[in-house]
């Protein structure tokens, strides 16, 4: 199985400096860095965009709300990251299942690209 075609992933985080350190250490290339927006490029050309968790253009105040908004906008389901952590953690994460047929993953990627 080859997952391909994700052009960009947008994350909301509570600590922009920590996110920057992680992306620098991970081996991504900084494209644009500002206090409220980090844009990095992966080795295969995908973009990782990081915004503060409370940025007005990120939908939903909680991970569960974000998952519902994503499902409503794209038909792609995700599980709130908070379901996997102790209270108050994981609100900036969504978890996806990749144990799917290639055709289903390709369709999900196409839908996510339209965001």
Backbone torsions as a table, in degrees:
resi	resn	phi	psi	omega
1	UNK	NA	132.3	175.7
2	UNK	-121.7	112.6	176.4
3	UNK	-84.8	121.4	-179.7
4	UNK	-146.4	163.6	173.3
5	UNK	100.7	-0.7	176.8
6	UNK	-79.5	114.3	-178.3
7	UNK	-80.2	-39.1	-177.1
8	UNK	-155.2	147.9	174.3
9	UNK	-126.3	133.3	179.8
10	UNK	-111.9	128.6	178.8
11	UNK	-117.9	144.4	168.1
12	UNK	-105.8	128.4	-177.2
13	UNK	-128.8	157.9	179.0
14	UNK	-89.8	-16.8	-178.4
15	UNK	-134.4	98.0	-177.0
16	UNK	-64.3	-37.8	-179.6
17	UNK	-64.9	-40.8	178.0
18	UNK	-65.8	-40.2	177.8
19	UNK	-62.7	-41.3	178.9
20	UNK	-62.3	-45.5	178.9
21	UNK	-60.0	-43.1	179.8
22	UNK	-61.0	-48.4	-178.1
23	UNK	-65.5	-37.8	175.8
24	UNK	-62.4	-45.0	-179.3
25	UNK	-69.8	-29.5	-176.4
26	UNK	-72.3	-17.8	177.7
27	UNK	98.0	15.3	175.5
28	UNK	-84.5	161.9	-178.3
29	UNK	-103.3	126.5	178.1
30	UNK	-68.9	126.1	176.6
31	UNK	-100.6	-43.4	-178.2
32	UNK	-152.9	129.4	-178.7
33	UNK	-130.6	122.5	173.5
34	UNK	-141.6	167.4	-176.9
35	UNK	-58.5	-27.7	-176.5
36	UNK	-116.3	10.4	179.4
37	UNK	-161.6	124.2	174.0
38	UNK	-114.3	132.8	174.8
39	UNK	-126.0	120.8	179.3
40	UNK	-123.8	156.3	178.1
41	UNK	-117.3	135.2	177.2
42	UNK	-82.8	170.9	-178.6
43	UNK	-61.4	-28.3	-179.5
44	UNK	-96.2	12.8	173.9
45	UNK	93.5	-2.6	176.4
46	UNK	-73.9	155.4	178.6
47	UNK	-107.1	142.4	172.0
48	UNK	-114.4	115.7	-178.6
49	UNK	-111.6	127.5	-177.1
50	UNK	-119.6	130.9	179.0
51	UNK	-128.1	158.4	173.1
52	UNK	-60.3	143.9	-177.3
53	UNK	-57.6	-27.5	-178.6
54	UNK	-96.8	14.9	178.9
55	UNK	-60.8	135.0	-174.8
56	UNK	-62.1	-26.9	-177.9
57	UNK	-86.5	0.2	174.0
58	UNK	-95.3	121.9	-176.2
59	UNK	-73.2	146.6	174.6
60	UNK	82.3	139.0	179.0
61	UNK	-89.0	-23.9	-179.7
62	UNK	-123.4	166.7	178.1
63	UNK	-62.0	-38.3	179.3
64	UNK	-63.5	-41.7	177.8
65	UNK	-65.0	-40.6	178.6
66	UNK	-62.9	-41.5	179.0
67	UNK	-63.4	-41.6	178.7
68	UNK	-66.0	-40.4	178.3
69	UNK	-63.5	-42.0	178.7
70	UNK	-62.9	-44.5	179.0
71	UNK	-61.6	-42.8	-179.8
72	UNK	-65.3	-39.7	-175.8
73	UNK	-77.9	-31.4	-170.9
74	UNK	-126.0	-19.3	-172.7
75	UNK	79.4	8.1	178.5
76	UNK	-99.8	123.3	-177.2
77	UNK	-89.0	145.3	174.4
78	UNK	-141.1	158.4	177.1
79	UNK	-105.6	135.6	178.6
80	UNK	-59.0	132.2	178.5
81	UNK	-60.1	-27.8	-179.0
82	UNK	-63.2	-19.1	178.1
83	UNK	-69.0	-15.6	-175.5
84	UNK	-109.9	4.5	-176.2
85	UNK	-130.2	169.8	174.0
86	UNK	-71.4	161.6	-175.2
87	UNK	-49.5	133.3	178.1
88	UNK	90.5	-4.0	-179.3
89	UNK	-117.9	155.0	176.9
90	UNK	84.2	7.1	-178.7
91	UNK	-70.9	-14.4	178.8
92	UNK	-102.0	15.8	-176.4
93	UNK	-125.9	146.3	167.7
94	UNK	-125.8	143.5	179.9
95	UNK	-113.1	133.1	178.5
96	UNK	-112.7	151.1	175.1
97	UNK	-98.2	125.3	179.2
98	UNK	-105.6	7.5	177.6
99	UNK	-85.4	64.6	-176.3
100	UNK	-133.0	168.2	174.7
101	UNK	-67.3	148.1	179.8
102	UNK	-53.7	-41.3	-178.7
103	UNK	-62.6	-38.0	178.5
104	UNK	-67.9	-41.0	178.1
105	UNK	-65.5	-41.2	177.6
106	UNK	-60.4	-43.1	179.1
107	UNK	-64.9	-42.1	178.3
108	UNK	-61.5	-43.1	178.7
109	UNK	-62.3	-42.8	179.0
110	UNK	-61.0	-41.4	179.0
111	UNK	-67.5	-40.8	-179.8
112	UNK	-67.6	-33.3	178.6
113	UNK	-60.5	-27.1	-176.9
114	UNK	-77.8	-7.8	179.7
115	UNK	-64.7	NA	NA
